Amino acid sequence: MKLMRDVYIAGVGETKFGKHQIDYDVLGRMAAFEAMKNSNINRPDIVQSAYVGNGMNGIVTGQTVFKDLGMCGRLPIINVESACSAGGMAVYSAIKDVATGMTDISIGVGAENHSLHMQAGTAFSPSMSDIETVHGAVMTGKYAMRANRYMYETGATVEDLAMITVKNRRHATNNPNAWFKGAITIEEVVNSRMVAYPLTLQQCCGIADGAGAVVVCSKEMIQKLGVHKPIRVAGAVVQSGPYHNRPRDITADDITEACAEQLYEESGIGPEEVNIVELHDAFTIAELLYYECMGLCKKGEGLKYLRDGNSTHGGKCVVSPRGGMLSYGHPIGASGAAQIAACVKQMRSECHGFQVDPVPRIAMTHVTGGGLSGTEHAACTMHMLISDW
């Protein structure tokens, strides 16, 4: 989406991730209230549109989130479902409203509770009637195949994959919102329970509950609210996965590559300029592949990029500084919005104990959603953020 006017993030909110006994709507309200408070909003009725991303919690989720904030009947509340990409797509939709002049202030929320709605041990699948799903191609199995192929082509080992969990767990150590934190060894990761070879339990994100929210505004509204550290949205892109019924390179990711290319072009920012990235590290292999797909390094050089320490503090680009999905957990529809919230806090130097140094000026977020036979993913949402002050 080519932005027709400047759009700024005024404030963000997020909850702790993990297993919650409060439902998605309460989590969503908590994140939305924090985001509005963070934006100096003292009257919720000035918000002009709202989008709520959710994957698994039923219908009219947005209205359920906002009714107890007194906002129903005052603005359009639109529900967004795009599997794991839902929260990011909700924020994208709010940005689009402001960018096109439809509103001056909008909010995007992602909220999800699996603990109260999903039977333990149930695997997420792509489209329920999809031919690959019918034959057992759940997400863990798909990423296990990608890992095996990548290891075959590059010489990567299970220990290399485990380094990503170790890195992201270290990043999350002092993050109060992360579910899993603290030191973990490569041996502990490798020797944890096997899920789908070579992916062990500690190489797979935990299915969490949680919420994130982002308030976006026009430049004029930012000034009216008196927001001192607005973050400008330099680019926002949504793509649907291209379909082709032929063999494909499963160590690549055509939708992420296309999304990233469009984001770089529209924002005028190249991958070498990005300071931090929150990406879709639902499995260790995913982060490794996305280094290459996003152009953080060349094709085939993701393993070297990791081994050389380029994706952690002191490297070229700190990847998953909040701890990523591997440490936060992954509440499906909430993750994309929470990624943006975490990046904004880093850019405002609000991450005591896990702050990236120097303070990042440019951040990028990436979240994919769902799967269909003949595609890598059904959807992908990416954002480019920049601090202008």
N, C-alpha and C positions, 0 to 999 in steps of 0.2 A: 504494500500500500504506500503510494507516494503521499506523504503528509502535505495537506494543502495549507496548513498554518502550524505554527509551533505548538507543541503539546508538552506539558510538564507534569511530572509526578509531584503532587503536593504532600502526600503522606501515605504511609503503609502500615499494615498491621498483620500479625500472625500469632498463632497459638503454638504451644508446645506440641510436638508430634509424638505419637505413641498410641497406646490403647486407652480410650476414653469411655467413661460411662455416661457422658453427656452426648446428646445426639448432634448430628451434623449442623442442624439449624442454630443451636446454641453456639457451637464452634464458629460458625460463619458470622453470627452476630458479634461475638467477641472480637474477631479479626476486623470486621467492618467498623465497629465502634472505635477500636484503637486507631484504625486508618483515618477516620474522620477527626478524631481528637488530635492526631498527629498533623492534620491539615489545618488546624485552627477552626474547624467547623463546629459551631455550637448550636446550630439548628439544622437537623438532618433534612428538612424540607427544601433546602437550597440545592440539594443534589438533583440533577435533572434527568438522569437515566442510570439504571443499574443492570448489571449482568452477573449471573451466578453460574459458575461451572460446577458440575457434579456428574459423576459417572454411574453410581450404583444405588442411589437412595430414593429412587422413585420420581414422582411427578411434582410439579409446582414447587420445586425446591427453593427458588428465589423468593417467591412470595412467603414461604414458610420462614426463611431467614429474616426477611425485612419487616414482617408484620409487627413484631414486638418492639421495633424501633420507631413505630408510628409512620412508616413510609409507604405502606400500601395505600393505593388510591391517590397518591400525590405525584407519581412518576411512573413511566414504563419500566417494569421489571421483567427482564427477558432471560429465559433459562437456556443454558448452553450445555450440550452433551457432545463430547468428542473424546471419550475415554480419557487417557492420561493427559491429553492436550487441553482438556476442558477449562481448567483454571487459567492457563495462559491465553486461551482463546477468548475467555470472558474479559480479560484485561485488554486484549487486542480490540475487542468490540467497543469497549468504553473509549479507547484511544481514537477509534474511527469516528465516533460521535463528535468528539471535540475537534478532531482534525478537519472534519467536513463542515464545522460550524453548526451542527444540529444542537449541540449543547456547549456550555462553557465549563461544566463540571459534571463528571460521571464517575462511577465506581465499578470496578470489576472484582469479583470475589470468587474464590475456589474453596469449596468445603466438602468434606466427606467423612463419614463414619462407617467403617467396615465391621468393627467389633460387635455392634448391635444389630447388624443386618446381614452378615455373611457367615456361613458355616465355616468353622475352622478347618483348615486343610483343603479348602476348595481352591482350585486353580483358576486364574483368570484366563479367558480364551479370547481370540479375535471374534469376529462376527459369528453368532451362534449357529447360523446355517451354512457357514463357509465350508468349502470342500476340505481345506486344510485342517480346520477345527474338527470336523467330523472324524478325521483320521488321527486326531490326537496332537496336533501341532499347537500346543499351548506355548505361551511366551517363553518360559524357561527352556523348553525344548528347542525353540527357534534360535535363541541366543547361544545355546550350547553348540548347535551346529555351526554357528558363525565363529564361535571360539575355536572349535576343532579345525575349521578351515584356515583361520588366521594363524594358528600355531603351526599348521602344516606348511603354509606359504612363507612364514617369516622366521621360524625357529623359536618363537616365543614359548615359554614354559608355563606350567600352572603357577610356579613361584612368581613369574612376572605378573600374571593376572592378580595374584594375591597382593602385590605391592600397591595396587590401587586401593584396596580395602584398607591397608595399613595407612596409606597417605590420607585418605578421607576421614578415617577414624581419628587420626592425629589432628586434622583440621578442626574436627568437631569437639575436641576435648573440653574447651571452655565455653561452648555454645549452649546457653540454657534451653534452647528450643529443640536441640538434637535428641534423638531417642537413644542412639548408641554412641558412646564416646570413650575416650581413653585408649591406652596402649593395647595393641594386639600385634602378635608376631606373624610373620609369614607362615611359620609352621602351624600356628593355631588356625589360620585361615585355611591352609591346604588340608589339614587333618580334621576339619569340621565335617559334619555329615554330608555325604554326597547327595546332590539333588539330581543333576543331569550332567554327566561328565563333559567337560572338566569343572563344571560349576558346583562348588561346595556351598553349604548353607551361608557361610560368611562372605560369599561372593554374590549373594542375591539380596536385593533390598527387602526390608521388612514391610509388610502391608500395614500401614499405620492409619490413624485417624488424625485429622487436623484441618486447619484452614489458614488462608492467606487473603489479604485484601489490599487493593491499590486504588487510591483516589487520583484521577487525572484532571487537569484543568487547562484552560487557555492562559496565555500570558497575563491578560488583564485580570482574570480571576485570581491568579497567583498573587498579584499585587494587592488586590482587595483583601485577600485572606492574610496577607502579611507573612507569607512563607519565606523564610530566609535562605533555605538551601534547597530550592527546587531542582529536580533532576529532569533534564530535557530528554524526551523520547526522540532519538535520532533516526530510528527506523522500527517498523513493526511489520512482520510478514507472516502470513498463513498460506500453506500449500497443502493440497491433497495429493496423496501418493500416485504417481503415474502407474498405469496398469500395462503390463506386457506379459503375455503368456509364452515365455521362452526362458531358457536358462539365464541366470543373472549372477553377478559377482556378489556373494553374500558378505564379503569383507568390505564392501562399499555400502552406501546408503543414499540412493538417488534423491529421495525427497529432502534429506538433510542437506545434501550438496546443492540442490536447486534453491532451497530456502536460504542457505547461507550466502550463496552468490547474489541473490536478489537483495538480501539485507545489506551486504557490503556495497552494492551498487547504489541503492537508494539512500543509504546513510552517508556515503562518501568516506567510510571508515574501513580500513583493511584489517585483516586478521592480525597482522604484526603490531597493530596499535592497541589491541584489546588487552586490558590489564587483568581482568577476572572474567571467568565464565562459570555459569551454573548450567550444566547440561544434564541430559537424561541418562544418568548412570544407574539405571535399574539393575544392571549386572556389570561386573568388572569389565568384561569384554566390550561393552557398549562405550565406556569412556575411551578406551584405547582406539576403537574404530572412529569415534567422533573427532579425536584430535586431527585425523587425516581428512575426514569429510568436511570439516569446517576450515581447513587450510591452515590450522595452527602449525602443521608441518606437512611435508610432502607425502604422497602416497607411498606406503611401505616403511615410513620412518616413525610411525607412532611409538613403536617399541623403544627406539633410541631416544625419542622425546621424553618418554617416561623414565627410562634408566638414567638419563642425564640430569634428572631433577628439574626439567623445564616446566612441569605442571604443578609445582608447589612453591612455597615461599622462597624468594630469592631466584626463582626461575623466570622464564620469559612471560608466562601467563599463569596465574594461580587458578587452577581448575577445581571447582567445588570447594571454595573457601569456607562455606558453612558446614561442610561435611558431605554434601551431596545426598542423593537418595539412599546411598549405601549406609549413611550414618543417621540421617534424619528419619529414614523411613519414607514410604511413598503412599500418600493417601489419594492416589489416582487423580480425581478431579481437582484436588487442592494444590498439587505440587507446582504447577506452572505459575500460579499467583504468588506462592510462597517463595519461589526462586527470585522473582522480581523484588519482593519485599526485602529479602536477604541482601541482594545486590545494592539496593538503595541505602540500607544501613551501613554497608561497607563504604560506600561512596561518601557518606556523611560522617565517617569515622566514629560510628556508634557501637562498634563490636569489641568491647573491652575483653581482652584475653585471647581474642582470635582475629584481631584486626590485621588486615593486609598492610604492609609497610613497604614502599610509600603508599599513602592512601590512593586507591584506584580512582582514576578519572573516567575511564571508559569500561563499561561492563556489557556483557552479552548473555542472554538467556536462551535456552533451547529445550523444548519438550515435544516429544512425539506422542501420537495417540493411536491405539488400536492397530489392527492388522487385517488384511484381506489377501486371499490368494492372488498372486500376480503383482503384489505391491510389497514394498518394505514396511510401510506404515500407512494407515488411512489418512493421517493428518500430521502436520508439523507446525509448530508456532515458535517464532523467534523474535526477540526484541534487542535493540541496541540502545543503550543508555549512556548519557554523558553529563558530567557536571560542568556547568558553564560559569560558575561564580569564580 
